[in-house]
Amino acid sequence: MKSYRLAFMLFSVPLAGQAFGADSTLSANRSPVQGYADITLMSSGVSRGRTINKGPVLQPTLKAIMGGFSAGVTANQPLALKEGEQDQEIDLIADYTHAWDIFALTLSTLRADYPGTDWPQDQEVTLKGSFKVPFNPRLTISRGVEGAPKDYSYYEISSRQEIYAKGGFASSVGAALGYIDRPRDVDGFRHVTLTAAASYEALSASANYVIETDKKVNDLTDQSRFYMTTGATVLF
């Protein structure tokens, strides 16, 4: 059972309209304190190129944003749980972003809890750099500090390019390459993920295709290659 356990760690399963988009704090300048709520439906629960749930997963998120700070909670609820798969997860998230003209740096932490199980809580910290230039390159470094991912490091290079934006409608394409360093398991490149995303006002959707770069690194059988997400976001 625990061999299937891997948290939906921070930013690993993004909202469709933000699949490779801006940080939530980029909208924080509108008012001193801002609320953020979204709900996302995924056709499969996929985290960092690794399939956690073959069936659909519902992911609600609620956050408060003040300046460069944000904090909130995200839940991952499988709608069609299969034997051996991870059940419900609740994540507490906090982050801080500082932005310059063409570069933004985000430091964040996540603590994951698994209700109804005897699994200990997982925790990791993440440092992310985003460049506001064509193709929006981003480097993410995550380090496990507690629980199953303790002492694990995850590195991801991603890019997103907007291809259309007009009248409330926007579309983009993107890609991500992930590498995992595990002292107690196989290291290596985990996945390449290709994404096409579209949004209209508060609604969003994405189509994602995962390419396994090393099956020994993913160490799961019957991986999802293609999955869809749909979501809705409200700022208040």
N, C-alpha and C positions, 0 to 999 in steps of 0.2 A: 504493500500500500504506500509506504513512504517513498518508494522509488519513483512514484508518480508526483510526488509533492514538489512543486516549485511555485513560489509566489508570483502573482501578476504584479511584478515589481514596478516601481515608478516609471511612468511613461512607456511601459513596454506594450500596452494595449491601448493606443491612443484613440480618442474620439475621431470618428470618420472625417469630419471637416477639419480636424487638426492633425491628421495622420502624420504629416511632416511639417506642420505649421508653427505658428508663433506660440510662445509661452503665454499662459493665462495672465501673467502679470503685465503683459504689454497693453492690456485694456484697462489697467488699474488706475490710469491717470484721469478717468472720467469723474471720479468722486473720491473723497477720502476713504470710504469703506464701500465695497461693492460685493454683492452676492453673485455666485456662479452656480448654476445647476444644469446638469445634463443627464440624459438617459440614453444609453447605447445598447443596441441589440447586435450581437455577433453570431454569425451562422456556426462558428466553431470557436472555442476558447483557445486562442493561440497567443503565447507569450514568448517574445524574443525568438521567434521561429520554431518554437516547441509546442506541440499540441497538448494542452492540458485537458480539454473536454472536446470530444468529437461532435457533440450536439450543441444547440444554441445556448448562449450565455447572455444574461441581462446584467448590465453594468451601470447602476446609478451613481452619480457623483454630486456632492454638495460641498462648496468651498466658500470661504470669506477671503476677500482680497483687500489689502490696505497698502498703498504704495507698492514697494517691491516685494512685500511679504504676502504669502497666502497659506492657508491651512484648511484642511477639510477631511472628508471621509469618502471612500469609494468601496462599494460592495460588488462582489462577483457572484452571481447566482445562476448555476446551471439550470436549464429548463428541462433537460432530458438526460439525467445523470445515468451513466453506465457503470457497471461493476469495475472497481479499481480506479475510478476517476476521482479527481479532487472535487469535494463538495464546496459549500459556501465559504467565502473568504471576505473579511472586512479589513480594509487598509486605512490607517491614519497617516496623513500626508502633510508635510510642512516644507516650504521652500522660500528662498529669497533670491531675487534676480536684480542684478545691477546692469544697466544698459549704457553703452557708449554710442557713438555715431553709427558704427557699422558692426558692432560686436556686443553680445550680451552673454553674461556669465551667471549661471544658476547653481546654487548649492541647495540640495534637498535631502530629506530623510523620509523613510517610509517604515512603518511598523505593521506587520501583517498578523492577523489573528484568524484562527480556524475554529469557529463555533461547532460544538458537538463532537470534537475530537480531543485526543490527548496530546496533539502536536504542540510543541512549544512555539512561542511567537518568533517570527522572523523579523529581522531588521537590516536595512542597508542604507548607505549614504551614497549620493550621486552628485557628481560635478559635470556640468554640461556647458559647452561653449557653442554659441550660435552666431554665424556671420550673416549680416544683412547685405548680401551681395548676390548677383545672379546664381541660381541653383541653391542658394541658402544652405551651404554646408554646415554640418553640425557634428561635434564630437562629444560622445557621452561616455563617462567612466563611472561605473558603479562598484561598490565594495560591500560585501556582506559582513556584518559585525556581530550577528546573533542568529541562532537557530540553524536551519538546514544550509543556508548560503554562507555561513560564517567562513571568512577567509577566502571566499570566492571573489574573483574580479571579472566584470563584464565590460567589454569595450565595444562601442558601436559607432560607425561612421555612416551618416545618412545625408541625403540631399533631397530637396523639393524644388520644383520649378512650376510656378503658376503659368498656365497657358491661356487662360481667359478670365476676365473679370469685368462684368458690366451689369447694371441694373439689379444688383443684389445677388447675381449668380456668379459663381467662381468655380474654376476647375484647375486641377494640378496633377502632376505625375511626380513620383519619387522612388527612391531606392534606399535600402539600408543593408549594411554588412556587419554582422555581429561575430565577436570572438569571445570565448570564455576561458578563463584561467582557473582551474580547480586543483588544489593541492591533494585532494583525495580521489581524483577521478581523471578522465581523459581531457586534455586541453585541446583547443583548436577552434577553427572557424565553424560556427554553428549554422549560419543561414545567410542567404541573400533574399531579401523580400522586395518585391516590386509592387507599387501601389498606384492606383488611379483614383482620385477623389474628386467629388463635386459637392457643392453646397448652394442652397438658396435661402437667404435670410437665416433663420434659426435651424433649418433642416440640413442634414448632411448625409453622405453615403460614400462608401469606398469599396473598391474591389482589390483584393490583395492576393499575390501569388508568392508562395514560399518555396525556395529552392534549398534543399538540404546540402550543405557542403561536405559534411562528414557524419555519417550515421552513428559512428561510435561516440561522437560528441553529444548528439541528441539523445542517444540511448533509449529511445522509445520506438515501438513499431507502429505502423498504420498512421503515419503523420498526415495531417491535412495539408494539401498543396494549395488549395484555393479556398478563400473564405471572404465573406461579405460583412460589412458593418453598416448600420443605419443609426442615426442619432438625432436628437434635438437638444438645443442649448438655449438657456435663458440667463441673461445678466440683469440683476436687479439691485 
